Amino acid sequence: MHTCPEKVIIHMPLHTLTSNKTAKPVVANKSLKERALHALLFELIGVLMFAPGLAWALGQSICKMGAMTVMISTVAMLWNMVFNAGFDRLRARLGFAMTLKARALHAIGFEAGLIFLVVPMVAWWLSVPLLEAFLLDIGLVLLYLPYTMLFNLAYDGVRERLLAGPQQCAADR
């Protein structure tokens, strides 16, 4: 494999490769299998990052918090697949690029929907009032919001590179 010493190849997202700012960005279709992989990776990494600290902060056993985290993750994975399918359809219909603003709105929308779905379950599991469960969930959102943005930015970058295929330079031809 030859390494292009004569130039540096800078990766540009597929949706920024056009100079026509009014053109709709290409929104690649994602299969159910890919959506499931995306959701599973997101939740697995999130659980490993946040569950131990959550158990410690709440003074709960790792088993109880681990079970709660798995329940939340299951709801979140299903919500992730539904929300992202809808978001991708909206993006294809309206034709907007995944700018930082769009990514922020995506992350906020996802987390807001998840709050609505998760708060009653957390209140039940921990035997706390809905307000306390809501406040706990707000804390989780503050952790997960930047994680959501960063995970999706990284996932999309890897996905674009895989879809674009190998890049060749002039010396390799």
Secondary structure, 3 states (H helix, E strand, C coil): CCCCCCCCCCCCCHHHCCCCCCCCCCCCCCCHHHHHHHHHHHHHHHHHHHHHHHHHHHCCCHHHHHHHHHHHHHHHHHHHHHHHHHHHHHHHHHCCCCCHHHHHHHHHHHHHHHHHHHHHHHHHHHCCCHHHHHHHHHHHHHHHHHHHHHHHHHHHHHHHHHHHCCCCCHHHC
